[in-house]
């Protein structure tokens, strides 16, 4: 059994990422970007990917990456979740990268993603669970035709990894497709419709194993992002209730609120255990399907409840656009259907452990 506690190196990585986000990803700038037509922060992405080398954590050193594991990537995602950082880390450095790692071709592309100079997006709807069916486009003489919807971070991708009906996964450059933004609840992770009209593509490998591997890693590490959101919600709510006074005493002193916070703390601690287990399972390859499914079955309800409690317990100020809690609530709600709902993961878990409902 692996040690799920954070190592010294992981804590040092967390401190470095948090310091960077504190300086360059404050709430005011995230809100301003969310209200604009360009929610992503290219300068922050360049610093994370190029300056700190975080985009290549999952790529072996001999293939241009850092040669780290999913445990380190999970720590990064916890911090990005806390800050609701508008960068394509999960979509490019995790999901698209994992898809490429499963392909025989595309070494040049993998190096580009690992350096952060190329942003990739897997052209599979963000709602797709690891074991679910996914849409494919039509191939005709080497050209791709079709439309794919709900593609996360397609608006900033340089290259799209597109599944086709011949069973292949194709690399298609962004300038060869039409990307139309879709309305998204989470303004910091925009979705888009991708239309291919005789788009040229380069076959990288087989779509089925690549997409499955990518979605499984995405689902497993999404739990760490959800943990970051939930921890922020709990920490900020406790801080606010210590400062806010009612009847000349801190609001946090009232027993009913203490009980709500204690219950939430227990759930967040349990979420940390589930998220760490999923990251470790992805890193070691042991019980991966079960660990990822358990994490996703548990993570979404806890992250959403933590954000909802933060909104409620901040009172009137929590209901305002200027207060950052709504960014976390929207991220938690959007994440709750990303890579499969909690219900879909519970059904998958029942199949995996042979405990189906009667």
Secondary structure, 3 states (H helix, E strand, C coil): CCCCCCCHHHHHHHHHHHHHHHHHCCHHHHHHHHCCCCCCCHHHHHHHHHHCCHHHCCCCHHHCCCCCCHHHHHHHHHHHHHHCCCCCHHHHHHHHHHHHHCCCCCHHHHHHHHHCCCCEEECCCCCCCCCCCCCCEEEECCEEEEEEEEEECHHHCCEEEEEECCCEEEEEEHHHCEEEEECCCCCCCCEEEEEEEEEECEEEEEHHHHHHHHHHHHHHHHHHHHHHHHHHHHHHHHHHHHHCEECCEEHHHCHHHHHHHHHHHHHHHHHHHHHHHHHHHHHHCCCHHHHHHHHHHHHHHHHHHHHHHHHHHCHHHHHCCCCCHHHHHHHHHHHCCCCCCHHHHHHHHHHHCCCCCC
